[in-house]
Amino acid sequence: MDQTFEIGDHMKPMGREASIDQSKLRRVTDASKLRNKVLALVQANSKDDVISCNASVAGFVHVSLVEKDSEGSDILTITAPSSNKYDSKFYVVGDITWTET
């Protein structure tokens, strides 16, 4: 089931109207589309905290590889500036794609 959430005006670009696609949060259902994306690691207790901006960004990670395990679950290989364990269940992905040449 695809869920769409509206974000507040304070999250939209200043001085511009955001298009509908830029003003919605959607659950990622196809992890393969995350390859080479930069994700924001969000410290939140619930999706409502993310939507209402009651959460902070702890950092950013780069998804370098997306694979399936033997059970069909997605495994993301990430590049991060720290080797600390990431306990967040919430990541926010935008339009930024990063590839090394």
C-alpha positions in Angstrom: 0.0 0.0 0.0 1.5 3.3 -1.1 1.2 6.0 1.5 1.5 9.7 0.8 2.0 12.4 3.4 1.7 16.2 3.1 4.6 18.3 4.4 4.3 21.8 5.8 5.0 25.1 3.9 8.1 25.7 6.0 9.7 22.6 4.3 9.2 23.9 0.8 11.7 26.0 -1.1 11.6 29.7 -0.1 10.1 32.1 -2.5 8.8 29.3 -4.8 5.9 27.1 -5.1 6.8 23.4 -4.8 5.2 21.0 -7.3 3.1 18.2 -6.0 5.9 15.7 -6.4 8.2 17.8 -4.3 5.7 18.3 -1.5 4.9 14.7 -0.7 6.6 12.1 1.3 6.2 8.5 0.0 7.3 5.2 1.4 10.0 3.6 -0.8 8.7 0.3 -2.1 11.5 -0.5 -4.6 14.8 -0.4 -2.8 16.7 -0.9 -6.0 15.9 2.8 -6.9 18.0 3.9 -3.9 21.3 2.9 -5.5 23.7 5.9 -5.6 21.2 8.1 -3.6 22.2 10.2 -0.7 19.8 9.6 2.3 19.3 11.7 5.4 19.4 9.7 8.6 16.5 11.0 10.7 16.3 10.6 14.5 12.6 10.1 15.0 10.3 7.9 17.1 7.6 7.7 14.5 6.7 8.7 10.9 4.6 11.4 12.4 7.7 13.0 13.9 9.3 13.0 10.5 6.2 14.5 8.8 5.7 17.2 11.4 9.4 18.1 11.5 9.7 17.0 15.2 12.9 15.2 14.3 16.5 16.1 13.5 18.9 14.9 10.8 21.7 13.0 12.4 23.8 12.8 9.2 23.8 11.5 5.6 24.7 8.2 4.0 25.3 7.1 0.4 23.7 3.9 -0.9 26.4 2.2 -3.0 24.7 -1.2 -3.5 21.3 -2.8 -3.2 21.1 -6.6 -3.0 18.6 -9.3 -2.0 19.4 -11.8 0.6 18.3 -15.5 0.4 14.9 -14.6 1.9 14.3 -11.8 -0.6 14.9 -9.0 1.9 16.7 -5.9 0.7 20.3 -5.3 1.9 21.7 -1.8 1.5 25.4 -1.3 1.4 26.1 2.3 2.6 29.0 4.6 2.7 28.9 6.8 5.8 31.3 9.3 7.4 31.2 7.3 10.7 31.4 3.7 11.6 28.8 4.1 14.4 25.8 1.9 14.4 22.7 3.5 12.9 19.5 2.7 14.9 17.2 4.9 12.9 14.2 3.4 11.1 13.7 6.6 9.1 15.7 7.9 6.2 14.7 10.7 3.8 15.7 10.5 0.2 15.6 13.4 -2.2 16.8 14.0 -5.7 20.5 13.9 -5.0 22.4 11.1 -6.8 26.1 10.6 -6.2 28.3 8.4 -8.4 32.1 8.1 -8.3 33.9 8.1 -11.6 
